[in-house]
Amino acid sequence: MSFSEKGYSLRIELDTKGCVLSAGEVADMEEDLHTLRKLVADFPVANLYITVVHHAKHEDYHVKTTLTLSGNTLFSGDRDIDVRPAYERCVRKLVKKVEAYKQRLHDDAKLAKQSAETHHALTTTQVIDADELKAAVLHNDYARFRRAADPYEEGLSQRIGRWITRYPEIESGLGVEIRIADIVEDVFLNAFEQFERRPKNVPLGDWLEGLIDPSIQAFIHSPDEEFAKISFKRAFLEE
């Protein structure tokens, strides 16, 4: 049976097997969908299929829900000796799944926008001496490497500033717990350590840009280690 109401975007179908639900039970089930209805209100397609099966042998109810949205289908299920608790848990699971799905859609849209804003290659108006970078790595001289790569610093800073918006946990502490300069330094440190292993057919600017996200991830998961690494290497710059 259907108990969708006019004015709601969520279309609902209820099927029962081995049992009959009263009008009051159906009304309660619909009332439990208040949060879910609000969550899916902006989807052009939102169909919820509810199946309630009574298992006489086990003396319990198996509730299954299938929510079809534009672009995705979400499932949940639960069992209980009473219909209502099993159904409520199913709905709570669906709510969490819809929230997660909408967050993914938001992140994908945000990423697409950022990609459009940052698709230009990381370049510099100054000539980069690749031989000087290689020699600095060969002699394990980070200060020399840093000076040779310095023309990329401004571009990296701008790119990192935009990239950080993907990570609220870093963006919220920007300027207090962490600076863009710290991440720039981490990118250069990683470039110094990985220079000999870089793909030779990838432009240096593109390769450096590819090191941004791993550096940000490292700050998220091991900030103390990253700060210690930067402090240690900065000693070479001050000599």
Residue pairs with C-beta under 8 A, 6 or more apart in sequence:
1 13
1 14
1 15
1 26
2 11
2 12
2 13
2 14
3 12
3 14
3 26
3 29
3 30
4 10
4 11
4 12
5 30
8 37
9 37
9 40
9 41
9 43
9 46
10 33
10 36
10 37
10 40
10 41
10 46
10 47
10 48
11 46
11 47
11 48
12 30
12 33
12 47
12 48
12 49
12 50
13 47
13 48
13 49
13 50
14 21
14 26
14 29
14 50
14 51
14 52
15 49
15 50
15 51
15 52
16 51
16 52
16 53
16 54
17 51
17 52
17 53
17 54
18 53
18 54
18 55
18 56
19 52
19 53
19 54
19 61
19 83
21 29
21 52
21 83
25 83
25 84
28 84
29 50
29 84
29 87
32 87
32 88
32 91
33 48
33 91
35 91
35 95
36 48
36 67
36 91
36 94
36 95
36 98
39 95
39 98
39 99
39 102
40 46
40 67
40 69
40 98
43 69
43 70
44 70
45 68
45 69
45 70
46 67
46 68
46 69
46 70
47 67
47 68
48 65
48 66
48 67
48 68
48 94
49 65
49 66
49 67
49 68
50 63
50 64
50 65
50 87
50 90
51 63
51 64
51 65
52 61
52 62
52 63
52 83
52 87
53 61
53 62
53 63
53 64
54 60
54 61
55 61
55 62
59 81
60 79
60 80
60 81
61 79
61 80
61 81
61 82
61 83
61 86
62 77
62 78
62 79
62 86
63 77
63 78
63 79
63 80
63 83
63 86
63 87
63 90
64 75
64 76
64 77
64 90
65 75
65 76
65 77
65 90
65 91
65 94
66 73
66 74
66 75
67 73
67 74
67 75
67 94
67 97
67 98
69 98
69 101
72 101
74 94
74 97
74 98
74 101
76 89
76 90
76 91
76 93
76 94
76 97
77 90
78 85
78 86
78 87
78 89
78 90
78 93
79 86
80 86
80 89
107 166
110 165
110 166
111 166
114 162
114 163
114 165
114 166
117 162
118 159
118 162
118 163
121 203
121 205
121 206
121 209
122 152
122 155
122 156
122 159
122 205
122 206
122 208
122 209
123 155
123 205
124 151
124 152
124 154
124 155
124 205
125 151
126 151
128 148
128 149
128 151
128 152
128 204
129 148
130 204
132 144
132 148
133 145
133 148
133 149
133 195
134 195
135 144
136 142
136 144
136 145
136 148
136 192
137 145
137 192
137 195
137 196
141 236
142 189
142 192
142 233
142 236
142 237
143 236
143 237
143 239
145 188
145 191
145 192
145 195
146 188
146 192
146 237
149 188
149 191
149 208
152 204
152 205
152 208
153 184
153 188
155 205
156 184
156 187
156 208
156 209
156 212
157 180
157 181
157 184
159 209
159 212
160 180
160 183
160 184
160 187
160 212
160 216
161 180
163 212
163 213
163 216
164 170
164 171
164 174
164 180
164 183
164 216
165 171
167 216
167 220
169 220
170 178
170 216
170 219
170 220
174 180
177 223
178 219
178 223
182 219
182 226
182 227
182 230
183 212
183 215
183 216
183 219
185 230
185 233
185 234
186 215
186 218
186 219
186 226
186 229
186 230
187 208
187 211
187 212
187 215
189 229
189 230
189 233
190 211
190 214
190 215
191 198
191 207
191 208
191 211
194 211
198 207
199 207
202 210
215 226
218 225
218 226
219 226
